[in-house]
């Protein structure tokens, strides 16, 4: 991971020097579940803040899961809950609106922008949990679907200054996801963890890989190594 992190950090710092003072540098990190997006995004945000204190902030897509109460309003609530974590169970238009706001010029009167986070204990979003200040001139945006070639997601990549897509072989993803589900207490064995991964996470990952936006500027594509450092640090399939 160190090599990838150093490369992306260097690129971000270089691009930030070229960014007008009234604009934010927006970095998008996407990939299938289990690829290590959150790990890389967290480390990148930390590395950037070491060079530019209090300048970078991490913004995950997780907060834009539809709440369980909202899933109850779907035409087939049982299906919606069963496949939570799939693309239709996220509020794509709201997330696009947020990214559009981040891409707007910063002025002396620009107010903070608030975004939800996701509470894995409550299994629901927490509104206004992330405060993005005007001083946050670099935003590391992470999520499964932020580079998906489908409306409304396909409108996000043109707003990003740096785009990173992480992938890994399916057997590696399956093992990571099984360990994640076991650690989260969602299953009681690795075998059941793999079954859970194959049921929802792996198909979602295939959709993401097969429908990656590649025609709107360069996308840095990397493959995460099969080692502990790339293990995902949280679960969004709850």
Secondary structure, 3 states (H helix, E strand, C coil): CHHHHHHHHHHHHHHHHHCCCCCCEEEEEEECCCCCHHHHHHHHHHHHHHHCCCCEEEEEHHHHECCHHHHCCCCCHHHHHHCCCCHHHECHHHHHHHHHHHHCCCCCCCCCEEEEEEECCCCEEEEEEEEECCCCCEEEEECCCCCECCCCHHHCHHHCCEEEEEECCHHHHHHHHHHHHHHCCCCCCHHHHHHHHHHHHHHHHHHHHHCECCCCCCCEEEECCCCHHHCCCCCCCC
